[in-house]
Amino acid sequence: MSSLTGPARSALAELPTGETSLDIAHVLAADNLGEHEGQDERRLSLAEAQDSDGSWAAGACYRMGRFQVYFGSRYLTTAFAMRALWRSGEVSR
């Protein structure tokens, strides 16, 4: 397992940012890898993407089989975003 963390960290550093679902994935992946560099910026970007009602926009979470049709849920995206921020201690229980 430890042989995979090096390539995973390299891939994480090369991922683009700017899409909320990817921002969430960056934060969670970095936390799981124990990577701290850049986490403050990732979390800030994620927090700034929060809508005025407290939720986050639906991210593409599902694909319809072989078709290039993607869909998501505001609820699921919000739950993932809250988890990413909670883990950092930015969201209280």
HUVENJO-V397791 format. One record per backbone hydrogen bond with DSSP energy under -1.0 kcal/mol. NH is the residue of the N-H (numbers start at 0). CO is the residue of the C=O. Records with the same first field share a line. If there is no record, write none. Layout:
# HUVENJO-V397791
NH->CO ; CO
This chain:
# HUVENJO-V397791
3->0
7->3
8->4
9->5
10->6
11->7
12->8
13->9
22->18
23->19
24->20
25->21
26->22
27->23
28->24
29->25
30->26
31->27
32->28
34->29
38->35
41->37
42->38
43->39
44->40
45->41
46->42
47->43
49->46
50->54
53->50
60->70
61->70
63->68
64->62
66->63
68->66
70->61
76->72
77->73
78->74
79->75
80->76
81->77
82->78
83->79
84->80
85->81
86->82
88->85
89->84
